[in-house]
């Protein structure tokens, strides 16, 4: 008789109630934090799990060990004694391996519905070609657009854009995303771009890319020292296209101070009245804003940051 494993039964014995499911994974309230809405997902096929709020991720042995407070050997024995009518012996072995903690999953498994989207994205003007290029999907449990973060090619996490009105903050991401060490969209830049547009969020970058601009996002309003170094070594000219709000203005000032003397040219976008960022602009308005970006030093003068005669 085949040794088999019922994943739902295992979760139930661990005190995790399945709140919803799809063909690929099961969703529960996370056992490691006070979870108001199910943010824990576990793969049916591999037993790999992740908490979207950042508690952690790993394989099934590690989950059992953490929930029960046991070591890996005890967790593995516990799993080996759980048999019922689900899967196959090969599936069981896949679920409970590796046997040693040192052989834990080397990289997180990030669950999202690839190739799927919300009408929200299409209504905002993003094309199917853009969504496919950037591998944008969705998370039906979180009701969020899911955007992969892979600045060097390897998937480091997901950025979520919640679609329901009134949800704040509008953006979130999987835990431990190394935002200050990379630039979103870095992998899509030309090898030696003459000019790079620097924006804040991922949707800004997708919109700029869709309209033909080499763009990256800092995933916030503050350019880090590492991000500045990356830009200086990749291009000679930058257009700062941060949001038209107070954090964006402070971030623009900081970026000019970090980049100004290290680049041939640093310019700043002046968004049209009534707009805040790139996705607020149509084709013509976006072109006018980028082409009409003013010199960074003149922008600082106009802001009253430095003396015109200084």
C-alpha positions as CSV (number, residue, x, y, z in Angstrom):
1,X,0.0,0.0,0.0
2,X,1.4,3.4,-1.0
3,X,2.3,5.8,1.8
4,X,0.5,9.0,1.1
5,X,0.0,12.4,2.7
6,X,-3.1,14.6,3.1
7,X,-1.8,18.2,3.2
8,X,-5.0,19.6,4.5
9,X,-5.1,17.1,7.4
10,X,-1.5,18.0,8.3
11,X,-2.4,21.7,8.4
12,X,-5.5,20.9,10.5
13,X,-3.3,18.9,13.0
14,X,-1.0,21.9,13.2
15,X,-4.0,24.2,14.0
16,X,-4.1,25.8,10.6
17,X,-7.6,26.1,9.2
18,X,-7.7,26.4,5.4
19,X,-9.6,29.6,4.6
20,X,-9.5,29.3,0.8
21,X,-7.8,27.4,-1.9
22,X,-7.1,27.1,-5.6
23,X,-5.5,24.5,-7.8
24,X,-1.9,25.5,-6.8
25,X,-2.1,26.4,-3.1
26,X,-4.0,26.6,0.2
27,X,-4.4,29.8,2.2
28,X,-4.6,30.0,6.0
29,X,-4.2,32.6,8.7
30,X,-0.5,32.7,9.6
31,X,0.4,30.8,12.8
32,X,3.3,33.2,13.5
33,X,1.4,36.5,13.9
34,X,-2.0,37.9,14.6
35,X,-3.4,37.5,11.1
36,X,-6.5,39.5,10.4
37,X,-6.8,38.1,6.9
38,X,-5.2,34.9,5.6
39,X,-1.7,35.8,4.5
40,X,-0.2,32.3,4.7
41,X,0.0,30.2,1.5
42,X,1.3,26.7,1.0
43,X,1.9,24.9,-2.3
44,X,0.0,21.7,-2.8
45,X,2.8,20.3,-5.0
46,X,5.9,21.1,-3.0
47,X,4.8,21.9,0.5
48,X,6.7,25.1,0.3
49,X,5.1,27.9,2.3
50,X,5.3,31.7,2.7
51,X,3.8,34.3,5.0
52,X,3.1,37.4,2.7
53,X,3.6,39.8,5.7
54,X,7.2,38.7,6.2
55,X,7.1,36.1,9.0
56,X,9.1,33.7,6.9
57,X,9.0,31.0,4.3
58,X,10.3,27.4,4.0
59,X,9.4,23.8,3.5
60,X,6.9,21.5,5.3
61,X,9.5,20.1,7.7
62,X,10.5,23.6,8.8
63,X,6.8,24.5,9.2
64,X,6.1,21.6,11.5
65,X,9.3,22.2,13.5
66,X,8.4,25.9,14.0
67,X,4.7,25.3,14.9
68,X,5.5,22.5,17.3
69,X,8.7,23.9,18.7
70,X,10.6,20.7,17.8
71,X,13.8,19.9,15.9
72,X,13.9,18.9,12.3
73,X,14.4,15.2,12.9
74,X,11.3,15.1,15.2
75,X,9.3,17.1,12.6
76,X,10.3,14.7,9.8
77,X,9.3,11.7,11.9
78,X,5.9,13.3,12.7
79,X,5.2,13.8,9.0
80,X,6.3,10.3,8.1
81,X,3.5,9.0,10.4
82,X,0.8,11.1,8.7
83,X,-0.6,8.9,5.9
84,X,-4.0,9.1,4.1
85,X,-5.4,9.2,0.6
86,X,-3.7,12.2,-1.0
87,X,-0.8,12.2,-3.4
88,X,1.8,9.4,-3.8
89,X,4.9,8.2,-2.0
90,X,7.0,10.3,-4.3
91,X,4.9,13.3,-3.4
92,X,5.3,12.6,0.3
93,X,9.0,12.3,0.0
94,X,9.1,15.6,-1.9
95,X,7.0,17.3,0.8
96,X,9.1,16.1,3.7
97,X,12.6,16.6,2.2
98,X,15.1,17.9,3.0
99,X,15.8,15.9,6.1
100,X,18.4,18.3,7.6
101,X,17.9,21.9,8.6
102,X,21.1,22.8,6.7
103,X,19.4,21.7,3.5
104,X,16.5,24.1,3.9
105,X,15.1,25.8,0.8
106,X,17.7,28.1,-0.6
107,X,15.4,30.7,-2.0
108,X,11.8,31.6,-1.1
109,X,8.9,30.5,-3.2
110,X,6.6,33.4,-4.0
111,X,3.1,32.5,-4.9
112,X,1.0,34.6,-7.2
113,X,-1.3,34.0,-10.2
114,X,1.0,34.6,-13.2
115,X,-0.6,35.6,-16.5
116,X,-3.7,36.9,-14.6
117,X,-4.6,40.5,-14.0
118,X,-7.4,42.7,-12.7
119,X,-9.5,45.0,-14.8
120,X,-8.0,47.8,-12.7
121,X,-4.7,47.5,-14.6
122,X,-6.4,47.5,-18.0
123,X,-8.6,50.5,-17.0
124,X,-5.4,52.4,-16.1
125,X,-4.1,51.9,-19.7
126,X,-1.5,49.1,-19.2
127,X,-1.4,46.8,-22.2
128,X,-1.3,43.1,-22.2
129,X,2.2,43.2,-23.8
130,X,3.5,45.3,-20.9
131,X,2.0,43.0,-18.3
132,X,3.5,40.0,-20.0
133,X,6.9,41.6,-20.3
134,X,7.1,42.4,-16.6
135,X,5.4,39.1,-15.6
136,X,2.7,41.0,-13.7
137,X,0.0,38.8,-12.1
138,X,-2.3,39.0,-9.2
139,X,-2.9,37.7,-5.7
140,X,-6.6,36.9,-5.4
141,X,-6.4,36.4,-1.6
142,X,-4.9,39.8,-1.0
143,X,-6.8,41.4,-3.9
144,X,-3.7,43.0,-5.1
145,X,-1.7,43.3,-8.4
146,X,1.5,41.3,-7.9
147,X,4.6,42.6,-9.5
148,X,7.8,40.5,-9.4
149,X,11.0,42.2,-8.1
150,X,14.0,40.8,-9.9
151,X,16.5,43.6,-10.6
152,X,19.4,41.2,-11.2
153,X,17.3,38.5,-12.8
154,X,16.6,36.4,-9.7
155,X,13.2,36.8,-8.1
156,X,13.8,38.5,-4.8
157,X,10.1,39.1,-3.8
158,X,6.8,40.6,-4.9
159,X,5.5,44.1,-4.7
160,X,1.7,44.3,-4.2
161,X,-0.6,47.1,-5.3
162,X,-4.0,46.7,-3.6
163,X,-6.9,47.5,-5.8
164,X,-9.8,48.1,-3.4
165,X,-10.6,51.8,-2.7
166,X,-9.7,53.0,0.7
167,X,-7.0,50.4,1.4
168,X,-3.9,52.1,2.9
169,X,-1.1,51.9,2.3
170,X,-1.8,51.1,-1.3
171,X,1.5,49.2,-1.7
172,X,3.1,46.4,0.3
173,X,5.7,43.8,-0.4
174,X,6.9,40.4,0.7
175,X,9.2,40.5,3.7
176,X,12.9,41.5,3.6
177,X,12.7,43.0,0.2
178,X,16.2,44.6,-0.3
179,X,14.8,47.8,-1.8
180,X,17.6,50.1,-0.9
181,X,20.2,47.8,-2.5
182,X,18.6,47.6,-6.0
183,X,16.6,49.5,-8.5
184,X,13.2,48.1,-9.7
185,X,13.4,47.5,-13.5
186,X,17.2,47.3,-13.6
187,X,17.0,44.1,-15.6
188,X,15.0,45.8,-18.4
189,X,17.4,48.7,-18.9
190,X,19.6,48.8,-22.1
191,X,23.2,47.8,-21.5
192,X,24.4,51.5,-21.6
193,X,21.4,53.8,-21.6
194,X,22.1,57.4,-22.5
195,X,19.5,58.6,-20.0
196,X,17.5,56.9,-17.3
197,X,14.2,58.1,-15.8
198,X,14.1,57.5,-12.1
199,X,10.6,57.2,-10.6
200,X,9.1,55.9,-7.3
201,X,6.8,53.0,-7.7
202,X,6.6,49.9,-10.0
203,X,3.6,51.1,-11.9
204,X,5.4,54.4,-12.7
205,X,8.2,52.3,-14.2
206,X,5.9,50.1,-16.2
207,X,4.1,53.1,-17.6
208,X,7.3,54.8,-18.6
209,X,8.6,51.6,-20.1
210,X,5.4,51.1,-22.1
211,X,5.9,54.6,-23.6
212,X,9.5,54.0,-24.6
213,X,11.5,55.4,-21.7
214,X,14.4,53.6,-20.0
215,X,13.2,53.8,-16.4
216,X,13.8,52.4,-12.9
217,X,12.1,52.8,-9.6
218,X,13.5,53.4,-6.1
219,X,10.3,51.9,-4.4
220,X,9.9,54.9,-2.2
221,X,10.9,58.6,-2.4
222,X,14.4,58.4,-1.0
223,X,17.3,57.4,-3.3
224,X,19.8,55.3,-1.3
225,X,23.6,55.7,-1.6
226,X,23.7,52.2,-3.2
227,X,21.0,53.1,-5.8
228,X,22.9,56.3,-6.6
229,X,26.1,54.3,-7.2
230,X,24.3,52.0,-9.5
231,X,23.0,54.8,-11.6
232,X,26.3,56.6,-11.8
233,X,28.0,53.5,-13.1
234,X,25.3,52.7,-15.7
235,X,24.4,56.1,-17.3
236,X,25.6,59.7,-17.6
237,X,22.2,61.4,-17.5
238,X,19.2,61.0,-15.2
239,X,15.7,62.4,-15.2
240,X,14.1,62.5,-11.8
241,X,10.4,61.8,-12.1
242,X,9.3,61.4,-8.4
243,X,5.8,62.2,-7.3
244,X,4.5,65.7,-7.2
245,X,4.0,65.7,-3.4
246,X,6.0,66.7,-0.4
247,X,7.9,63.4,0.0
248,X,8.6,63.5,-3.7
249,X,10.0,67.0,-3.5
250,X,12.2,66.1,-0.5
251,X,13.3,62.9,-2.4
252,X,14.1,65.0,-5.5
253,X,16.3,67.4,-3.5
254,X,18.2,64.5,-1.9
255,X,18.7,62.8,-5.2
256,X,20.1,65.9,-6.9
257,X,22.5,66.3,-4.0
258,X,23.6,62.7,-4.4
259,X,23.9,62.6,-8.2
260,X,24.5,66.2,-9.3
261,X,28.2,66.4,-9.7
262,X,28.7,62.7,-10.5
263,X,26.6,62.8,-13.8
264,X,26.8,64.8,-16.9
265,X,23.3,66.0,-16.4
266,X,20.5,65.6,-13.9
267,X,17.1,66.9,-14.8
268,X,13.8,67.1,-12.9
269,X,10.3,66.6,-14.3
270,X,7.6,69.2,-13.7
271,X,4.3,67.3,-13.8
272,X,1.3,69.0,-15.4
273,X,-1.2,70.6,-13.1
274,X,-3.6,68.0,-11.7
275,X,-1.2,65.1,-12.1
276,X,1.1,63.5,-9.6
277,X,3.2,60.9,-11.4
278,X,3.8,59.2,-14.8
279,X,0.6,57.0,-14.9
280,X,-1.5,60.2,-14.5
281,X,-0.2,61.4,-17.9
282,X,-1.3,60.4,-21.4
283,X,1.2,60.0,-24.2
284,X,1.5,63.7,-25.1
285,X,1.6,65.0,-21.5
286,X,4.2,62.4,-20.6
287,X,6.4,63.3,-23.5
288,X,6.1,67.0,-22.8
289,X,7.0,66.4,-19.1
290,X,10.1,64.3,-19.9
291,X,11.4,66.4,-22.7
292,X,10.7,69.6,-20.8
293,X,12.4,68.4,-17.6
294,X,14.5,71.2,-16.1
295,X,18.1,71.3,-14.9
296,X,18.5,70.0,-11.4
297,X,20.4,73.0,-10.1
298,X,17.8,75.4,-11.6
299,X,15.1,73.2,-9.9
300,X,16.8,73.7,-6.6
301,X,17.0,77.5,-7.2
302,X,13.3,77.6,-8.0
303,X,12.5,75.7,-4.8
304,X,14.5,78.2,-2.8
305,X,16.9,75.5,-1.7
306,X,20.0,77.3,-2.8
307,X,20.8,80.9,-3.6
308,X,20.9,81.8,-7.3
309,X,24.2,83.5,-6.7
310,X,25.6,80.9,-4.4
